[in-house]
């Protein structure tokens, strides 16, 4: 593929967005980045990846950090910025990839070959998926879903220009509960191929 | 009713400032407006309190700009002298930064010590303290931390020990003078103390503490830095200090203005020039000599901080006018039983602990009327309480990564370059140093003044 394409995938917790992004990357033969991007940041900063994971895709805590003008010492903000910088460098190098989360649709908004996707899902479907994946009962799964989505939303809306989950923020929003994971991947693949023709 | 309203507004303001949900200047301005409308207007129905708190009249008095003999004591409310001085310093410092003064100074000193990490470490600590005596610690750390990271990358050593030490010394240097740290400017202008009053009191405390702190940081970090070897090849790669100077003419002008500002500040008790006058003069000279860049310098002023101060002074004015702070002073007075040693111990430790976690500017602004009231009611020496408050607020801020602005800037600059400094690593080094300096300062205050 000569043309650089970067597919950003935002997702609701439990929607299968991560799996959809992974399969899409595999089928399009693109690099795939998610939490694994922290490994690169950990290597560059000489810090344990477990330490970084504690602050990944989370909003800044109310206490424990401060901002002075453009300077912040919030670990959540610092780690987000380090990942954004890593993303920008990858984009500048001409690499094509699929990236999950990390406000990528906003960070890379000026990249010509950018396709932004948001995956949502029906509540029941999402809860079921979370129950299966984490071995939780319904209430626990619902609680986990709400907690994660709240944090993702706060994190996204703090760093990005558009609102998290708002259809106007993305090129395409899909409810994965309608077609299931595999068919959603197929649909997105068709969409991406059509979009590439327009670049 | 007025007291309840004033305290409620203050508490809400403090919480909102700490949580940073809303920009802090908006918080203090809105809370200041609420103080004027609800506390002074609706509850007290006292127009005089509003006029006294806005304090605009004071600017048009001779004493605001020039005092024959001793320094002028400011009335309560908005401390315009602090605001004008800080604005003047912001403009001058921006002029110096544009000319490349700070980067040149750092690089020049690094070259003088042949880039040997241990010497860099010691020299940068002293330079940080000396510069912070006259320039705001944010600017000092912004440049020092950036150069430290640059040198660390070239010489392949961990810059974090140096950055933590520099931050600590910048806060310590700031405590030495009237213009070094915002709490000191507010204390000095509110209570009528001069630059020399500070240097002879907090300056001595800071000087002794600096020697101890250099020893302390050398003890914990010296070994690590000694292991770093610097080859001739590394030195050859270093940037020439001259490259930092963007314009020779601007460099000479800004250095001269800085020198003039230092002389005016050091001698202001003798010349009668107030800090408001000095701030205004250095701003005007910087702008006049900047030519077409003057507008750029004006635009660079941190207006948000200026507005933050204005709102803050009004809210604290509300507490003062309603007598809330007198009650707190009465409480401290009764706990201490009028004993100056106990009062000093309470003030220095409460100030230090509070400043370690919350912005020390609102804290100092609130404490000033309290110590004034303590001195009036209990007969305690006001100057002793002022130096105690200054050391507590200035030094306490060093203990945690969020205690002072310099800490935030230093740790943020390090993080942007890939050197993360968490609470654990920061506090492990800085908290014991803070306890050491606060304890030593307290003992010296006991011996010298009580």
Interface residues (C-beta under 8 A of the other chain):
Chain A: X44 X45 X46 X47 X51 X62 X63 X64 X65 X66 X67 X68 X69 X71 X72 X73 X75 X78 X81 X82
Chain B: X18 X19 X20 X21 X138 X302 X359 X401 X402 X405 X407 X408 X409 X411 X412 X413 X415 X416 X418 X419 X420 X421 X422 X423
